[in-house]
Amino acid sequence: YQSGHDKNAFWNGTPVGATSHDTTEGGDLHDVTNAGTQGKQALISGVERDEGTVTLVFDTANAPEALGIRFGAYGIITVATGGSPISKPCRVARVLRKSAVNAAVMVTFDWKSSIT
């Protein structure tokens, strides 16, 4: 990874040198409103669906593929944004490589929570 970059994103415990990352925690809510709720909506949580994006500077000495970051790969993502770290088992949903003239090659990968 690129030394000096944000060390708050890890793939299977290895820092990836993220320049940015985000996480969305969410899921399904099921309506269980009934006569007992006296006309007030009642919701319960269902399937949890968490996801996020990590962006890093491509480093030929430690390429994302060498870390196992490729489409469909299963691993543990750990990110911290101003608080306690969040670790989630997940799969890599997309890998984007972006380059420009006189600029570093940037790699962005999206992940989605998955227990298998």
Helices and strands as residue ranges (DSSP letters): E 9-11, E 14-15, E 18-24, E 27-31, G 35-37, E 43-48, E 51-57, G 60-62, G 64-67, E 74-79, E 86-98, E 106-113
